[in-house]
Each structure stands twice: as C-alpha cells, then as structure tokens.
C-alpha cells in the first residue's frame, strides 16, 4: 500500500529546514541539496517539488506570507479593540524563535528580490500583507477616519519594519522593549 504523505507537514518541515540553513549558513548556502540534507530527504525527492534555487527562495517567501495569516486566525478574539490590534501586530514581529527564523529568511531573500524579478512578486505579496494589516489597524483604532489613514498606515508599517530589523540584530533590542515601543505608538494612534 502506498504511503500517504502529509503535504502540509512536509511543507512546514521543508520551510523550517530552509530557514535553518539560511540562519546558520547564509543565503549563499541556501540550495536544494543543503535543504534536503537538513530536512533528512533525498535531494532528488525535494528537487521534484522545488526544481531550482530560485524556486526554493520563492517557496521560502511564500511560506512566510502564508504563516502570518494562519497566526492571525489562531488569535483569541478580544472585546478590547486596542488589545486585539496589539496581538495582531505582534504576530508580524520576530518575538520568538519561530518568527525570528521567518524574519531572517524574509530579510535575506528580500534583499535578493531587489534584483531578481522572479522573486519580486513573492516578496511583494509578503510586503502587501503587512501593509494591509497596518491599514486594518489604523481603521480599527480610528473608525472615524481622523487624520490621514494612508499616512498613518505607512508610518506604522515603517515602525514594524524597523522594530523587526532591530529584533534580529544581536543585542539591539529585546521583545519587551519592542512591544513597549509598539504599545506607545498604538496608544498615540488610538488617541488620534
């Protein structure tokens, strides 16, 4: 009888293996062969699903984009809009090992997307996800539309990007400090 493959579990294992290779060895060592070895798979088996290095990089970016909405869906509902917004935005920041690995992959591959046209749509999808979350936050905190929602969403997005970069740098800031900065900004947004 043929063995059934849990494709979601396998995709998650491949993503984590790819992100580990990226974090440990850098972007130049991210290859189908190295990811297969890290995941404990035969290279030929992985190559059927991900035939090229560009496809592997695109796959990594796509999985980052897919994991964020999944984390949003798992959040407990809150009656307090301000608290709900903070919970949601926290999912975009590398506050734990899993999200840190994702952010490191996003940054490393995102740099390549500057000049690789095949990667640009995958990077743009992740970027647009964050931008959309920021618009949602501004809309939730300012239902009357006070100020310029587009400008406030862009400012929040820049803050999130900056905090994420600081969080992945050694000894820059920690999760508590990042959340304090975010909380201060969200309070200012809510006050209009």
C-alpha positions in Angstrom: 0.0 0.0 0.0 1.4 3.4 -0.9 2.4 5.6 2.0 0.3 8.7 2.5 2.2 12.0 2.7 1.0 14.8 4.9 1.9 17.6 2.4 1.3 20.4 4.9 3.6 18.8 7.5 6.2 18.2 4.8 6.0 21.8 3.6 6.4 23.1 7.1 9.4 20.8 7.7 11.0 22.0 4.4 10.4 25.6 5.3 12.0 25.2 8.7 14.9 23.3 7.2 15.4 26.1 4.6 15.2 28.8 7.2 17.7 26.9 9.5 20.2 26.7 6.6 19.7 30.4 5.9 20.1 31.5 9.5 23.1 29.2 10.1 25.0 29.3 6.8 23.7 32.4 5.0 21.9 32.9 1.7 24.8 31.6 -0.5 24.4 28.2 1.1 20.6 28.0 0.6 20.4 25.3 -2.0 18.1 22.4 -2.7 20.8 20.0 -1.8 21.6 21.6 1.6 17.9 22.0 2.4 17.3 18.3 1.5 20.2 17.3 3.8 18.9 19.5 6.6 15.4 18.0 6.3 16.7 14.4 6.0 15.4 13.9 2.5 16.9 12.7 -0.7 17.9 15.6 -3.0 16.0 14.1 -5.9 12.8 13.9 -3.8 13.0 17.6 -3.0 14.0 18.5 -6.5 10.7 17.2 -7.9 8.8 19.7 -5.7 11.4 22.5 -5.8 13.5 22.2 -9.0 15.7 25.3 -8.8 17.4 27.6 -6.3 15.0 30.5 -7.3 12.0 28.2 -6.7 13.4 27.4 -3.3 13.8 31.0 -2.4 10.3 31.9 -3.7 8.9 29.0 -1.7 10.5 30.4 1.5 9.0 33.8 0.9 5.6 32.3 0.1 5.6 30.3 3.3 6.3 33.4 5.3 3.3 35.0 3.7 1.1 32.0 4.5 2.1 31.7 8.1 1.2 35.2 9.2 -2.5 34.9 8.3 -2.5 31.5 10.0 -1.2 33.0 13.2 -3.9 35.8 12.9 -6.6 33.1 12.6 -5.3 31.4 15.8 -5.6 34.5 17.9 -8.2 34.5 20.7 -10.9 37.1 20.0 -10.9 40.1 22.3 -13.6 42.7 23.0 -10.9 45.4 23.6 -10.0 46.6 20.1 -6.7 48.1 21.2 -5.6 44.8 22.8 -6.7 42.9 19.7 -4.8 45.2 17.5 -1.6 44.8 19.6 -2.0 41.0 19.5 -2.3 41.1 15.7 0.7 43.3 15.1 2.8 41.3 17.5 2.4 38.4 15.0 4.4 40.4 12.5 7.4 40.9 14.8 10.2 38.3 15.4 9.4 38.0 19.1 10.2 34.2 19.4 12.5 31.7 17.7 9.9 30.7 15.0 9.1 34.3 13.9 12.8 35.3 14.2 13.7 32.5 11.7 10.9 33.6 9.4 12.1 37.2 9.6 15.7 36.3 8.9 14.6 34.4 5.8 12.4 37.3 4.7 15.3 39.8 5.1 17.9 37.6 3.4 15.7 36.6 0.4 14.1 40.1 0.3 17.5 41.6 -0.5 17.8 39.2 -3.4 14.3 40.3 -4.6 15.6 43.8 -5.2 17.3 42.5 -8.4 15.6 39.1 -9.1 12.4 39.6 -11.0 11.2 36.1 -10.3 11.3 36.7 -6.5 9.7 40.2 -6.6 6.1 39.0 -6.7 6.7 36.7 -3.8 8.3 39.4 -1.8 5.6 41.9 -2.8 2.9 39.5 -1.5 4.5 39.4 2.0 5.1 43.2 1.9 1.4 43.8 0.9 0.2 41.5 3.7 2.0 43.7 6.3 0.7 46.9 4.6 -2.8 45.5 4.7 -2.5 44.7 8.3 -1.4 48.2 9.0 -4.4 49.7 7.2 -6.6 47.4 9.2 -5.0 48.6 12.5 -5.4 52.3 11.6 -9.0 51.7 10.6 -9.8 49.8 13.8 -8.2 52.4 16.0 -9.6 55.4 14.2 -13.0 54.3 13.0 -14.0 57.9 12.3 -11.1 58.3 9.9 -9.3 61.1 11.8 -6.0 62.2 10.2 -4.7 60.5 7.1 -5.3 56.7 7.3 -2.9 56.1 4.5 -0.1 58.1 6.0 -0.7 56.6 9.5 -0.7 53.1 8.0 2.6 53.8 6.2 4.1 55.2 9.4 3.0 52.1 11.4 4.4 49.8 8.6 7.8 51.6 8.8 7.8 51.2 12.6 7.1 47.5 12.3 9.8 47.1 9.7 12.3 49.0 11.9 11.4 47.0 15.1 11.7 43.7 13.2 15.2 44.7 11.9 16.3 45.7 15.4 14.9 42.5 16.9 17.0 40.3 14.6 20.2 42.2 15.2 22.3 40.9 18.1 22.0 42.9 21.3 19.9 45.7 19.6 16.5 45.4 21.5 14.6 42.7 23.1 10.9 41.6 22.7 9.7 43.5 25.8 11.3 46.8 24.6 9.9 46.3 21.1 6.4 45.7 22.4 6.7 48.8 24.6 7.6 50.9 21.6 4.7 49.4 19.6 2.3 49.9 22.5 3.2 53.6 22.8 2.6 54.1 19.1 -0.7 52.2 19.1 -1.8 54.4 22.1 -1.0 57.5 20.1 -2.9 56.2 17.1 -5.9 55.4 19.2 -5.9 58.9 20.8 -5.9 60.5 17.3 
